[in-house]
Amino acid sequence: MKLLIAFGSTEGQTQKIAEWIAARVRAAGNEAEVYHSKRRLRGLDVDTFDAIIVAGSVHQKHHQESIVGFALAHRAQLEAKPSAFLSVSLSAALKNGEQDCRDYVEDFVEKCGWRPSNVLMVAGAVRYSEYDFFMEQIIRHVVMQGREPTDLKEDYELTEWEALGKFIDGFMEKAEA
């Protein structure tokens, strides 16, 4: 089986997730290619893949334009092949963030017209060490809304790798069937 993992990433966590998925898929004996949606499609023939995973991170309540554009451009292939959408956000890590996550996915669907049958909300990361003062305050008081983790001296990787692995294994099993 040959899997394409197309992703959009702003701070790097979604790229890390995409590369982690590719390594897991390859370890299981399959082929996987990771594609950053900001790049041009030179030499990438989406039709040659058996399955596609699209992963995008949420910033300011929206996924990257480049990942929306990828889904728009390849909607026919996404609908014809086994495919999945991973929405990466801090809301996925928050106790009451589930509705926000669903809203982000619905916004994505409205913009690109592709309604994925396999969706996973994935918690991202908080990298206070990389934020300027303004961004730090937005993350702390608007996004996290006073909830943990708010220690500005620490970075936090919130991705639940085990749950992601189970989702990917199940997706690949269904795709191969």
MDAnalysis code that builds the backbone (N, CA, C; Angstrom):
import MDAnalysis as mda
import numpy as np

u = mda.Universe.empty(531, n_residues=177, atom_resindex=np.repeat(np.arange(177), 3), trajectory=True)
u.add_TopologyAttr("name", ["N", "CA", "C"] * 177)
u.add_TopologyAttr("resid", np.arange(1, 178))
u.add_TopologyAttr("resname", ["MET", "LYS", "LEU", "LEU", "ILE", "ALA", "PHE", "GLY", "SER", "THR", "GLU", "GLY", "GLN", "THR", "GLN", "LYS", "ILE", "ALA", "GLU", "TRP", "ILE", "ALA", "ALA", "ARG", "VAL", "ARG", "ALA", "ALA", "GLY", "ASN", "GLU", "ALA", "GLU", "VAL", "TYR", "HIS", "SER", "LYS", "ARG", "ARG", "LEU", "ARG", "GLY", "LEU", "ASP", "VAL", "ASP", "THR", "PHE", "ASP", "ALA", "ILE", "ILE", "VAL", "ALA", "GLY", "SER", "VAL", "HIS", "GLN", "LYS", "HIS", "HIS", "GLN", "GLU", "SER", "ILE", "VAL", "GLY", "PHE", "ALA", "LEU", "ALA", "HIS", "ARG", "ALA", "GLN", "LEU", "GLU", "ALA", "LYS", "PRO", "SER", "ALA", "PHE", "LEU", "SER", "VAL", "SER", "LEU", "SER", "ALA", "ALA", "LEU", "LYS", "ASN", "GLY", "GLU", "GLN", "ASP", "CYS", "ARG", "ASP", "TYR", "VAL", "GLU", "ASP", "PHE", "VAL", "GLU", "LYS", "CYS", "GLY", "TRP", "ARG", "PRO", "SER", "ASN", "VAL", "LEU", "MET", "VAL", "ALA", "GLY", "ALA", "VAL", "ARG", "TYR", "SER", "GLU", "TYR", "ASP", "PHE", "PHE", "MET", "GLU", "GLN", "ILE", "ILE", "ARG", "HIS", "VAL", "VAL", "MET", "GLN", "GLY", "ARG", "GLU", "PRO", "THR", "ASP", "LEU", "LYS", "GLU", "ASP", "TYR", "GLU", "LEU", "THR", "GLU", "TRP", "GLU", "ALA", "LEU", "GLY", "LYS", "PHE", "ILE", "ASP", "GLY", "PHE", "MET", "GLU", "LYS", "ALA", "GLU", "ALA"])
u.atoms.positions = np.array([
    [0.841, -1.175, 0.000],
    [0.000, 0.000, 0.000],
    [0.883, 1.234, 0.000],
    [0.480, 2.242, -0.758],
    [1.232, 3.482, -0.890],
    [0.378, 4.628, -0.351],
    [0.875, 5.294, 0.706],
    [0.139, 6.342, 1.406],
    [0.772, 7.703, 1.171],
    [-0.072, 8.691, 0.882],
    [0.355, 10.084, 0.818],
    [-0.111, 10.767, 2.097],
    [0.797, 11.492, 2.745],
    [0.453, 12.283, 3.921],
    [0.720, 13.741, 3.549],
    [-0.344, 14.472, 3.249],
    [-0.245, 15.883, 2.899],
    [-0.538, 16.686, 4.162],
    [0.309, 17.654, 4.486],
    [0.108, 18.392, 5.723],
    [0.358, 19.879, 5.534],
    [-0.227, 20.645, 6.425],
    [0.051, 22.066, 6.565],
    [0.464, 22.292, 8.001],
    [1.560, 23.006, 8.214],
    [2.069, 23.206, 9.564],
    [2.588, 24.627, 9.707],
    [2.276, 25.243, 10.817],
    [2.735, 26.603, 11.073],
    [3.911, 26.616, 12.030],
    [3.816, 25.856, 13.105],
    [4.866, 25.849, 14.120],
    [5.679, 24.556, 14.144],
    [5.306, 23.579, 13.324],
    [6.109, 22.373, 13.202],
    [5.523, 21.105, 13.807],
    [4.517, 21.190, 14.668],
    [3.985, 19.983, 15.292],
    [3.257, 19.104, 14.282],
    [2.525, 19.708, 13.363],
    [1.812, 18.898, 12.366],
    [2.803, 18.218, 11.433],
    [3.896, 18.868, 11.111],
    [4.944, 18.217, 10.324],
    [5.523, 17.039, 11.095],
    [5.779, 17.217, 12.375],
    [6.295, 16.130, 13.210],
    [5.311, 14.962, 13.219],
    [4.029, 15.262, 13.308],
    [2.990, 14.228, 13.286],
    [2.998, 13.500, 11.947],
    [3.072, 14.248, 10.852],
    [3.085, 13.637, 9.508],
    [4.289, 12.712, 9.339],
    [5.453, 13.150, 9.773],
    [6.659, 12.323, 9.655],
    [6.577, 11.094, 10.560],
    [5.983, 11.239, 11.729],
    [5.783, 10.116, 12.648],
    [4.856, 9.074, 12.024],
    [3.788, 9.539, 11.391],
    [2.860, 8.627, 10.711],
    [3.594, 7.882, 9.601],
    [4.362, 8.603, 8.809],
    [5.099, 7.976, 7.707],
    [6.033, 6.894, 8.233],
    [6.747, 7.170, 9.308],
    [7.659, 6.171, 9.885],
    [6.886, 4.945, 10.358],
    [5.739, 5.142, 10.973],
    [4.922, 4.027, 11.464],
    [4.406, 3.179, 10.296],
    [3.944, 3.845, 9.255],
    [3.413, 3.149, 8.074],
    [4.527, 2.368, 7.375],
    [5.695, 2.971, 7.256],
    [6.834, 2.278, 6.638],
    [7.275, 1.080, 7.476],
    [7.268, 1.230, 8.794],
    [7.664, 0.132, 9.689],
    [6.720, -1.063, 9.539],
    [5.495, -0.798, 9.112],
    [4.514, -1.866, 8.901],
    [4.626, -2.469, 7.497],
    [5.622, -2.025, 6.717],
    [5.867, -2.604, 5.398],
    [5.189, -1.896, 4.245],
    [4.678, -0.712, 4.471],
    [4.022, 0.055, 3.417],
    [4.907, 1.210, 2.970],
    [4.525, 1.838, 1.873],
    [5.214, 3.029, 1.391],
    [4.473, 4.254, 1.900],
    [5.212, 5.312, 2.191],
    [4.598, 6.562, 2.620],
    [5.427, 7.730, 2.113],
    [4.726, 8.739, 1.624],
    [5.394, 9.964, 1.186],
    [4.754, 11.130, 1.921],
    [5.600, 12.006, 2.468],
    [5.149, 13.177, 3.206],
    [5.278, 14.386, 2.290],
    [4.209, 15.179, 2.224],
    [4.167, 16.322, 1.324],
    [3.676, 17.560, 2.076],
    [4.484, 18.617, 2.111],
    [4.071, 19.886, 2.732],
    [3.221, 20.648, 1.724],
    [2.020, 21.016, 2.115],
    [1.068, 21.630, 1.191],
    [1.510, 22.996, 0.670],
    [2.521, 23.604, 1.259],
    [3.029, 24.874, 0.745],
    [3.901, 24.683, -0.496],
    [4.387, 23.468, -0.702],
    [5.230, 23.192, -1.868],
    [4.368, 23.015, -3.113],
    [4.984, 23.215, -4.233],
    [4.287, 22.940, -5.490],
    [4.283, 21.449, -5.734],
    [3.343, 20.989, -6.516],
    [3.165, 19.558, -6.754],
    [4.090, 18.984, -7.819],
    [5.181, 19.602, -8.095],
    [6.097, 19.096, -9.120],
    [6.482, 17.654, -8.831],
    [6.167, 16.781, -9.760],
    [6.567, 15.387, -9.643],
    [5.705, 14.553, -8.724],
    [4.702, 15.145, -8.106],
    [3.829, 14.394, -7.206],
    [2.523, 14.095, -7.926],
    [2.276, 12.814, -8.214],
    [1.051, 12.389, -8.879],
    [0.147, 11.743, -7.836],
    [-0.839, 12.488, -7.380],
    [-1.737, 12.035, -6.315],
    [-2.449, 10.749, -6.706],
    [-2.695, 10.551, -7.988],
    [-3.395, 9.344, -8.447],
    [-2.609, 8.062, -8.200],
    [-1.303, 8.154, -7.992],
    [-0.495, 6.948, -7.800],
    [-0.567, 6.406, -6.375],
    [-1.232, 7.112, -5.478],
    [-1.329, 6.681, -4.087],
    [-2.610, 5.889, -3.865],
    [-2.524, 4.907, -2.976],
    [-3.676, 4.073, -2.655],
    [-4.566, 4.701, -1.596],
    [-3.990, 5.540, -0.752],
    [-4.721, 6.187, 0.334],
    [-4.053, 7.531, 0.632],
    [-4.837, 8.435, 1.233],
    [-4.337, 9.783, 1.495],
    [-4.769, 10.220, 2.900],
    [-3.815, 10.772, 3.624],
    [-4.117, 11.423, 4.898],
    [-3.785, 12.898, 4.731],
    [-4.729, 13.747, 5.098],
    [-4.541, 15.193, 5.071],
    [-4.497, 15.655, 6.528],
    [-3.471, 16.404, 6.882],
    [-3.326, 16.904, 8.253],
    [-3.075, 18.402, 8.220],
    [-3.837, 19.131, 9.001],
    [-3.661, 20.578, 9.057],
    [-3.774, 21.073, 10.480],
    [-2.999, 22.092, 10.791],
    [-3.084, 22.670, 12.130],
    [-3.992, 23.892, 12.110],
    [-4.553, 24.159, 13.265],
    [-5.485, 25.271, 13.419],
    [-4.759, 26.452, 14.065],
    [-4.888, 27.603, 13.432],
    [-4.380, 28.848, 13.996],
    [-5.439, 29.907, 13.766],
    [-5.776, 30.620, 14.814],
    [-6.821, 31.634, 14.762],
    [-8.117, 31.061, 14.190],
    [-8.443, 29.857, 14.646],
    [-9.695, 29.142, 14.362],
    [-9.826, 28.602, 12.940],
    [-8.741, 28.608, 12.173],
    [-8.798, 28.121, 10.794],
    [-7.566, 27.271, 10.475],
    [-7.746, 26.313, 9.561],
    [-6.619, 25.532, 9.052],
    [-5.893, 26.360, 7.992],
    [-4.651, 25.990, 7.702],
    [-3.851, 26.716, 6.716],
    [-4.566, 26.763, 5.357],
    [-4.423, 27.901, 4.691],
    [-4.982, 28.032, 3.344],
    [-4.385, 26.992, 2.406],
    [-3.115, 26.661, 2.594],
    [-2.458, 25.711, 1.686],
    [-3.066, 24.313, 1.803],
    [-3.509, 23.913, 3.001],
    [-4.097, 22.580, 3.149],
    [-5.535, 22.593, 2.642],
    [-6.233, 23.713, 2.806],
    [-7.565, 23.855, 2.220],
    [-7.436, 23.797, 0.696],
    [-6.435, 24.482, 0.164],
    [-6.201, 24.466, -1.282],
    [-5.879, 23.075, -1.795],
    [-5.077, 22.318, -1.042],
    [-4.765, 20.945, -1.432],
    [-6.047, 20.120, -1.503],
    [-6.890, 20.222, -0.478],
    [-8.139, 19.455, -0.453],
    [-9.071, 19.878, -1.583],
    [-9.113, 21.161, -1.876],
    [-9.930, 21.644, -2.996],
    [-9.435, 21.073, -4.320],
    [-8.143, 21.145, -4.532],
    [-7.550, 20.694, -5.793],
    [-7.653, 19.191, -5.991],
    [-7.716, 18.433, -4.906],
    [-7.681, 16.973, -5.005],
    [-8.916, 16.318, -4.399],
    [-10.005, 17.060, -4.365],
    [-11.228, 16.542, -3.761],
    [-11.692, 15.244, -4.412],
    [-11.597, 15.154, -5.715],
    [-12.038, 13.935, -6.401],
    [-11.237, 12.723, -5.940],
    [-9.913, 12.857, -5.829],
    [-9.086, 11.743, -5.350],
    [-9.376, 11.429, -3.884],
    [-9.581, 12.459, -3.075],
    [-9.872, 12.252, -1.659],
    [-11.193, 11.513, -1.463],
    [-12.141, 11.762, -2.347],
    [-13.436, 11.094, -2.251],
    [-13.396, 9.687, -2.837],
    [-12.494, 9.441, -3.788],
    [-12.441, 8.144, -4.469],
    [-11.555, 7.124, -3.757],
    [-10.647, 7.588, -2.930],
    [-9.682, 6.696, -2.269],
    [-9.930, 6.703, -0.765],
    [-9.416, 5.701, -0.063],
    [-9.459, 5.788, 1.397],
    [-8.694, 7.038, 1.832],
    [-9.336, 7.857, 2.633],
    [-8.695, 9.103, 3.052],
    [-9.129, 9.458, 4.468],
    [-8.323, 10.299, 5.092],
    [-8.592, 10.734, 6.456],
    [-8.117, 12.167, 6.617],
    [-8.716, 12.852, 7.577],
    [-8.328, 14.218, 7.903],
    [-7.956, 14.285, 9.376],
    [-6.776, 14.855, 9.651],
    [-6.320, 15.078, 11.010],
    [-6.306, 16.585, 11.259],
    [-7.085, 17.024, 12.219],
    [-7.146, 18.429, 12.588],
    [-6.339, 18.602, 13.871],
    [-5.238, 19.331, 13.779],
    [-4.313, 19.481, 14.900],
    [-4.535, 20.853, 15.541],
    [-4.867, 20.833, 16.836],
    [-5.125, 22.094, 17.533],
    [-4.868, 21.948, 19.026],
    [-4.739, 23.065, 19.684],
    [-4.633, 23.044, 21.140],
    [-5.986, 22.692, 21.758],
    [-7.062, 23.059, 21.078],
    [-8.397, 22.755, 21.598],
    [-8.584, 21.265, 21.832],
    [-7.940, 20.438, 21.023],
    [-8.062, 18.985, 21.178],
    [-7.482, 18.503, 22.502],
    [-6.653, 19.320, 23.128],
    [-6.061, 18.944, 24.414],
    [-6.838, 19.506, 25.594],
    [-7.748, 20.409, 25.322],
    [-8.455, 21.092, 26.400],
    [-9.707, 20.339, 26.815],
    [-10.009, 20.406, 28.085],
    [-11.134, 19.667, 28.665],
    [-12.445, 19.945, 27.941],
    [-12.733, 21.179, 27.626],
    [-13.995, 21.543, 26.970],
    [-13.773, 22.000, 25.532],
    [-12.770, 21.457, 24.864],
    [-12.419, 21.916, 23.525],
    [-13.050, 21.156, 22.378],
    [-13.845, 20.128, 22.675],
    [-14.377, 19.267, 21.612],
    [-15.257, 20.021, 20.614],
    [-16.119, 20.907, 21.098],
    [-16.984, 21.657, 20.182],
    [-16.165, 22.571, 19.283],
    [-15.133, 23.204, 19.849],
    [-14.256, 24.033, 19.022],
    [-13.620, 23.195, 17.922],
    [-13.161, 21.997, 18.262],
    [-12.542, 21.106, 17.271],
    [-13.527, 20.781, 16.150],
    [-14.747, 20.447, 16.527],
    [-15.765, 20.143, 15.505],
    [-16.031, 21.364, 14.624],
    [-16.053, 22.543, 15.232],
    [-16.266, 23.768, 14.459],
    [-15.125, 24.000, 13.470],
    [-13.885, 23.734, 13.877],
    [-12.743, 23.902, 12.972],
    [-12.855, 22.956, 11.774],
    [-13.248, 21.711, 12.041],
    [-13.398, 20.739, 10.955],
    [-14.532, 21.159, 10.031],
    [-15.640, 21.607, 10.593],
    [-16.771, 22.043, 9.767],
    [-16.387, 23.235, 8.901],
    [-15.619, 24.152, 9.436],
    [-15.120, 25.291, 8.663],
    [-14.259, 24.800, 7.493],
    [-13.390, 23.839, 7.773],
    [-12.546, 23.245, 6.733],
    [-13.408, 22.624, 5.635],
    [-14.406, 21.847, 6.030],
    [-15.301, 21.175, 5.076],
    [-16.032, 22.204, 4.209],
    [-16.525, 23.257, 4.831],
    [-17.229, 24.300, 4.076],
    [-16.324, 24.955, 3.042],
    [-15.064, 25.143, 3.392],
    [-14.136, 25.813, 2.481],
    [-13.709, 24.930, 1.318],
    [-13.516, 23.644, 1.558],
    [-12.949, 22.790, 0.497],
    [-13.967, 21.845, -0.135],
    [-15.112, 21.638, 0.512],
    [-16.136, 20.780, -0.073],
    [-15.914, 19.292, 0.121],
    [-14.839, 18.910, 0.749],
    [-14.561, 17.486, 1.023],
    [-15.002, 17.166, 2.438],
    [-15.880, 16.195, 2.574],
    [-16.318, 15.746, 3.899],
    [-15.640, 14.412, 4.173],
    [-14.539, 14.432, 4.927],
    [-13.802, 13.193, 5.191],
    [-14.617, 12.235, 6.053],
    [-14.546, 10.952, 5.716],
    [-15.255, 9.941, 6.507],
    [-14.429, 9.510, 7.720],
    [-13.146, 9.766, 7.693],
    [-12.255, 9.442, 8.813],
    [-11.633, 10.735, 9.313],
    [-11.985, 11.131, 10.537],
    [-11.496, 12.379, 11.110],
    [-10.957, 12.101, 12.507],
    [-9.823, 12.704, 12.810],
    [-9.281, 12.633, 14.159],
    [-8.849, 14.025, 14.578],
    [-9.282, 14.434, 15.768],
    [-8.819, 15.674, 16.358],
    [-7.559, 15.343, 17.157],
    [-6.467, 15.996, 16.832],
    [-5.174, 15.695, 17.429],
    [-4.678, 16.917, 18.201],
    [-4.255, 16.691, 19.426],
    [-3.696, 17.782, 20.224],
    [-2.321, 18.166, 19.688],
    [-2.060, 19.447, 19.640],
    [-0.788, 19.932, 19.111],
    [0.253, 20.131, 20.198],
    [0.903, 21.274, 20.167],
    [1.962, 21.577, 21.118],
    [1.906, 23.061, 21.479],
    [2.424, 23.368, 22.635],
    [2.588, 24.756, 23.069],
    [4.083, 24.960, 23.206],
    [4.598, 25.933, 22.457],
    [6.040, 26.199, 22.474],
    [6.298, 27.627, 22.938],
    [6.119, 27.835, 24.228],
    [6.312, 29.173, 24.785],
    [7.701, 29.712, 24.472],
    [8.697, 28.839, 24.391],
    [10.071, 29.291, 24.141],
    [10.234, 29.933, 22.765],
    [9.289, 29.689, 21.857],
    [9.383, 30.232, 20.504],
    [8.475, 31.440, 20.279],
    [7.647, 31.791, 21.268],
    [6.688, 32.870, 21.087],
    [7.256, 34.204, 21.551],
    [6.876, 35.265, 20.846],
    [7.184, 36.592, 21.356],
    [6.159, 36.919, 22.451],
    [6.322, 38.040, 23.114],
    [5.459, 38.385, 24.242],
    [3.991, 38.415, 23.822],
    [3.695, 39.018, 22.694],
    [2.314, 39.143, 22.231],
    [1.687, 37.769, 21.998],
    [2.387, 36.895, 21.275],
    [1.863, 35.556, 20.996],
    [1.720, 34.753, 22.289],
    [2.661, 34.902, 23.170],
    [2.618, 34.213, 24.466],
    [1.335, 34.584, 25.226],
    [0.984, 35.858, 25.202],
    [-0.212, 36.308, 25.901],
    [-1.489, 35.804, 25.225],
    [-1.499, 35.773, 23.908],
    [-2.664, 35.233, 23.188],
    [-2.855, 33.770, 23.535],
    [-1.776, 32.996, 23.478],
    [-1.880, 31.566, 23.793],
    [-2.340, 31.383, 25.237],
    [-1.742, 32.104, 26.123],
    [-2.023, 31.918, 27.550],
    [-3.442, 32.342, 27.933],
    [-3.894, 33.506, 27.438],
    [-5.153, 34.071, 27.928],
    [-6.338, 33.879, 26.986],
    [-6.089, 33.693, 25.692],
    [-7.194, 33.521, 24.754],
    [-7.376, 32.047, 24.410],
    [-6.311, 31.405, 23.953],
    [-6.420, 30.006, 23.543],
    [-6.580, 29.089, 24.755],
    [-5.673, 29.198, 25.687],
    [-5.715, 28.317, 26.853],
    [-6.747, 28.793, 27.883],
    [-7.140, 30.057, 27.821],
    [-8.172, 30.642, 28.684],
    [-7.928, 30.331, 30.163],
    [-6.682, 30.490, 30.573],
    [-6.349, 30.284, 31.970],
    [-6.204, 28.827, 32.376],
    [-6.357, 27.899, 31.437],
    [-6.226, 26.476, 31.748],
    [-4.771, 26.057, 31.613],
    [-4.448, 24.960, 32.229],
    [-3.091, 24.415, 32.137],
    [-2.862, 23.932, 30.718],
    [-1.676, 23.870, 30.224],
    [-0.421, 24.297, 30.841],
    [-0.144, 25.776, 30.562],
    [0.168, 26.517, 31.587],
    [0.441, 27.946, 31.426],
    [1.781, 28.382, 32.019],
    [2.634, 27.448, 32.389],
    [3.968, 27.800, 32.872],
    [4.789, 28.263, 31.672],
    [5.089, 29.546, 31.647],
    [5.759, 30.140, 30.484],
    [7.216, 29.723, 30.333],
    [7.736, 28.973, 31.283],
    [9.118, 28.519, 31.200],
    [9.225, 27.168, 30.512],
    [8.104, 26.556, 30.223],
    [8.089, 25.200, 29.671],
    [7.417, 25.162, 28.304],
    [7.845, 24.225, 27.467],
    [7.138, 23.883, 26.242],
    [6.373, 22.596, 26.517],
    [5.251, 22.421, 25.851],
    [4.411, 21.251, 26.096],
    [4.025, 20.596, 24.781],
    [4.350, 19.331, 24.654],
    [3.889, 18.543, 23.519],
    [2.673, 17.767, 24.021],
    [1.511, 18.067, 23.461],
    [0.248, 17.531, 23.957],
    [-0.301, 16.398, 23.107],
    [0.348, 16.094, 22.007],
    [-0.096, 15.038, 21.104],
    [-0.136, 13.697, 21.831],
    [-1.236, 12.993, 21.699],
    [-1.386, 11.658, 22.293],
    [-0.974, 10.632, 21.236],
    [0.303, 10.263, 21.265],
    [0.890, 9.421, 20.225],
    [0.231, 8.041, 20.168],
    [-0.108, 7.467, 21.302],
    [-0.722, 6.132, 21.318],
    [-2.087, 6.148, 20.623],
    [-2.903, 7.151, 20.914],
    [-4.215, 7.264, 20.274],
    [-4.058, 7.508, 18.772],
    [-3.088, 8.324, 18.411],
    [-2.824, 8.574, 16.992],
    [-2.404, 7.283, 16.303],
    [-1.547, 6.512, 16.943],
    [-1.107, 5.239, 16.366],
    [-2.258, 4.274, 16.148],
    [-3.166, 4.188, 17.098],
    [-4.334, 3.310, 16.949],
    [-5.203, 3.758, 15.784],
    [-5.391, 5.067, 15.647],
    [-6.178, 5.598, 14.533],
    [-5.523, 5.247, 13.200],
    [-4.216, 5.472, 13.097],
    [-3.491, 5.205, 11.850],
    [-3.527, 3.719, 11.523],
    [-3.288, 2.867, 12.510],
    [-3.335, 1.415, 12.271],
    [-4.710, 0.990, 11.771],
    [-5.770, 1.508, 12.386],
    [-7.128, 1.186, 11.961],
    [-7.421, 1.696, 10.562],
    [-6.963, 2.917, 10.269],
    [-7.152, 3.492, 8.941],
    [-6.453, 2.649, 7.883],
    [-5.202, 2.285, 8.138],
    [-4.451, 1.490, 7.175],
    [-5.076, 0.113, 6.972],
    [-5.557, -0.480, 8.036],
    [-6.216, -1.791, 7.946],
    [-7.456, -1.705, 7.051],
    [-8.269, -0.661, 7.260],
    [-9.474, -0.470, 6.429],
    [-9.096, -0.165, 4.979],
    [-8.056, 0.630, 4.799],
    [-7.633, 1.013, 3.446],
    [-7.127, -0.188, 2.649],
    [-6.486, -1.118, 3.326],
    [-5.952, -2.290, 2.644],
    [-7.053, -3.292, 2.301],
    [-8.160, -3.233, 3.010],
    [-9.252, -4.208, 2.797],
    [-9.995, -3.958, 1.490],
])
